[in-house]
Amino acid sequence: MVKIKCAVVGGSGYIGGELLRLLLSHPHVDLVAITANELAGETIAKVHPNLSHINRIFNPLGDVNNADVLFLALPHGSAVEFVKRFPDKIIIDTSADFRWQNTVDKHSIFCYGLPELFRTEIKTARNIAAPGCFATAAILSIYPLVAEKLAEDIIINAVTGSSGSGIKPKDKAHHPLRADSFFAYELFTHRHIPEIKQTIKNKTSQEINMIFQPHSGPFIRGIYATSIIKLRHEITKIQLLTIFKNFYAGEYFIRFPEAIPNIKWVKHSNFCDISVETQGKTAIIITTIDNLLKGGAGQAIQCFNIMHGLAETLGLTVCAANP
């Protein structure tokens, strides 16, 4: 079996840890380097005790010469300089650095890594910019209706768990603030807003009239997005569901559960659950994903599989648990 030499750059964070957990058992991956900055020389188990059976240490951050593919799990703003240091490597970046066209370095062309919309482009891409977690849930929620030219006005309320703030302690991710709490933040200013609008425009050539409002919820993992869409004309629930199922036909990771989605049913998996409802000229789309997997590491590996002509589901078929 041919194995591809890979490295996880920034393996000490939550996304980095999930990349490690999944790639270590991927049948076509030879994980030749796991790098960190301050933790170079320390054991993986020091920050990822769930991987304590893996007898590995963190390499220095730039120790990736033996790898052909680099999975970057660096803080936002750090990937650009790293990419310039290693122009000969295939890059799959999970930060925000290469998601916008106006921030792409002229020497580093990145493909937006949302397989359900850009699979053909991903197959021949050199580098991948993995979408943001909120953006993934939002785009998958609204794309079919925008593509069908049915959406007039869009309001998306989305809730994230505390892991979305990263592994380093922050005021708004502090447990006494998050526990038994629910609050909105970054009104009209969240960085995923231009990402959502640009991606939809790139795919449909349409400008969307959208309000996106993120919230923090008292849980650890998951994105719960509620999209309320004013339609151009009335459609039935059956018609609405048919539109979505037609657009996502054959997509293994898109599911349409009979019940209204719950983040518990997608946690620790790469699945995206979608439910739809309509009344008159209003549609409500509920979408749930795991922010660290379909919104992060899992989607990055999904793109890796596509790029290398592998089965898209390799290393990603674990189902969520219930309860």
N, C-alpha and C positions, 0 to 999 in steps of 0.2 A: 504494500500500500504506500503510495507516494504521500509524503508529509511535507507541509509548507512551513518554513521557518518563520516564526512569528515572535514578536515582543510586545509586552504590555508596558507602555510608558506612563508612569503615574499610577502604579498598582496599589497604592496605599489608601485610595479613596473608596467610596461606595461603588461607583461605576467601575473603577479598576478592579475591585474585589469581585464584582460579578463577572467581569471579563475573565479573571483568573478561574473562578469556579466553573465556568462553562468551557473555556478553552482547554483546561487541563484534561478534560475527558473527550475532547473533540477528536474523532478518529483520524483526521487529516491535518492536525496541527502539531508541530514540534515547537513547544514554547521554550525558546532558547534564552530569553532574557525577561526578567520582571524587574522593572526599575522604579526607583523612588529617589527623592532628593535627600531630605534629612534622615531618612531611615535606611540609607544604603549600608549594607553589612548586617542589618538586623534580619531576624527570621520573619517569614511571611505570617506565621502564627501570632506574632506580636500585635498586629493590627487586625488580622483575620483569623480569630480562633476557630471559626468553623472549618478552616483549612489546616488545622494543626497536624493532620496526618501527612501533609506535603512537606517534605524535608528540603525546603528551598529558602534562599535568602534574597533580599532585594539587592539588585545591582545598582551601581551609580546611574544617575539619570540618563547620561549619554552613552551608556555601554550597550549599544544595539547593533554593532557592526555585523554580527553574524545573522541578523534577521533580514528577511526579504520584505515582510509586512509588519508595519508598526500600527498597533492600536493605541491611539493617544487618549488618555484619560486625565488630561492636565487641567488646571484651573483656566477659566476663560481669560484669554489674552496671552497665554503662554505658548500656544501651539504654533503661532506664526513664526516665531524665531526658531523653534525646534525644527520645523519643516525646512527652513532655509539651510539648516546645518546638514540635513540628510536628503538632498534632492533626488537621490537615486533610489529611495525606498518607496514602496507602496504605502500610502497613508490612509488609515480609517480613523477620522477624528470625531470624538464625541463632545467636543466643546462647541461654543458658538462662533469660533473664530472664522470659519469658512462657509457659514450658512448663507451669508448675504452676498449678492453679486458685487456690490460696491466695496467689499472688504477683501476680496480674493486677490492675493498677490499675483502679479502678472506671470510669474514663473511657476505658479502652482495652481492648476485648474482642478477644481473639486466638483464632483457631481453630488447633488442633493440626494441623500440616501434613504428615501422613503419608497420601499420596493413596490407597494401597491400602485403607485403612480409613475415611478421612474425605473421600472425593472429593465427595460430595454437599454436605457442610458447607463445603468449600473453595470450591466454585463460587459461593456467595453470601456468602463471608466478606469482611469489611472489612480485617482484618489477619491475618497468619499467623505462628505460632511454629514455625519449622522444628525437627523433632526432633533430638535428639542422635545422634551416630554409633553409639555402643554401643546406645542405645535402639532405633534403627531396625533394626539387625540382630537384636536380641533379640526385639522385638515381632513382626517378620515370621516369626521362627522358631517362636514358641509360640502365636500367635494362633489358627490353625485348630484346634489340639487343645484349647485352652481353650474356644473357641466351641462345639466339639462335645461339651464336658463330658467329655472323655477324660483330661485331665491331673490327676493327684493331686499329685505333688511335682515340682518343676522345679529343676534345677541348670544354670546357664549359665556356662561358662568362655569368656571372650572375650579376644582378643589384639589390640592396636593397634600401629600403627607410630608412629615418633617425631613425625610431622607432627601427630598428635593433640594434642601439647603446645603447638602454636602456633609462631609465627615467632620469638618472643623467646627467647633462650637460657635454659634452666633446668637445674638440677642433674640431674634425672632424664632429661632429653632430651639431655644432653651426649654427644657421639659416643663418647668412650672408655668411658663407662658402658654405652651402648646396644649398641655393636658387640660381636658374639660373646657376647651376654648375653640373659637371659630372666628376668623377675622379676614377682611379683605386687605389687599395691599397693591401698591403700584397702579393706582387708578389712571387709566389711559396711557400708561408709560411702560408697560411690561415689554421686555425685549423680544418676546415671541410674537408680538402683534405684527411688526413688519415682516417677520419670517413667514407667518401664515398668509398675509396678503400677497407677498411676492410669489410664494409657491403656487397659490391658486391662480394668480395672473399668468405665471409661466406655463401652467398646464392648460388653462382655459382661455387665456387672452382677455379675461374679464377683471375689472376692478370691482371689489366687493365693498358693500356698505356694512361694516362690522364693528360691533363693540365687544371687546374681550375683557373679562374681569376675573383675575385670579383670586383665590382664597386659600387660606391655610386651615387645614383640618386637624383634629386631635388623633391622628393615626400616623403610622410610619411610612408605609408604602402605598402607592397608588395615585392615579389621576381619575377624578370623576367629573366628566364634562357634560353639561346640559346646554344644548344648542336650541334656541327658540328662533324659528325662521318664518318670516312673513313671506308667503308664497304669492306668485303672480296670479294663480287661479286655484280653485279648490281641487283637491284630490283625495281619494280614500286612503285608508291605512294600507289596504291591500296593494293599491297602486304605488304608494310610497315605499313599502317593503320590497316590491318587485324592482323598483328603480335601484335600490341599494344592493339587492342580491344580484342583479345583472351586472352592476359595476364591479362588484367584488366576487364574481363567480370564479371558482377555482382558487381563491386565496385561502390557504390553509389557516393562516393566523387571524382571519376575520371570522367571528362567530355571531350568530343571531339567536341568542337564547330566548326561550319562550317567556321567561320571567324578566322583569326589569333588571338590568345588570347591577351587580354588587361588586365592589372592588375586591372582596374576599375571593371571588371566583377567578380572578386573573392574577392575583399576587404570586410572585415567584415563577411566572410564566411569560411567554412572548405573545400571548393572545390579546386581541382587542375585541371586546364584546360591544355590540351595538343593538339598541332597540329603537323603534320608531313609533310615533303616534301622530295623529293629525285630527284637527277639528276645523272644518271650514278652510280658511286660507292660512292657517297656522300649523306648522309642524314642530314637534319636539323630538330631538334626537338625543339619546343618552349613550355616552361612550365611556368605557372604562379600560384602563391599561395599567400595568405596573410601570411606574416612572423610571425604574432602574433597568428594566428589561426591554419591553417594546418601546419604551421611551429613552432607551440608553444602550446598555451592553448587548441585549438580545438583538436589537435591530442592527447594531454594528456587525454582529456575527452573521445575521441574515444576509446583509450586503456582502460580506466576505464570501459566503457560500456561493452567492450569485456570480460574483466576479470571477471565481475560480471554477465555474462550471460544475459545482457540487450540488447535491440535493439541498434545496433551500432550507429544509427543516433540520439538517444535521446539527446535533448538539442542542436543539431547542424544543424538543418534543415533550418536555416535562409539563404535566398538567398542574394547575393550582390545586390546593387541598380544600376540603370542605368538611367540617366548619373551620 
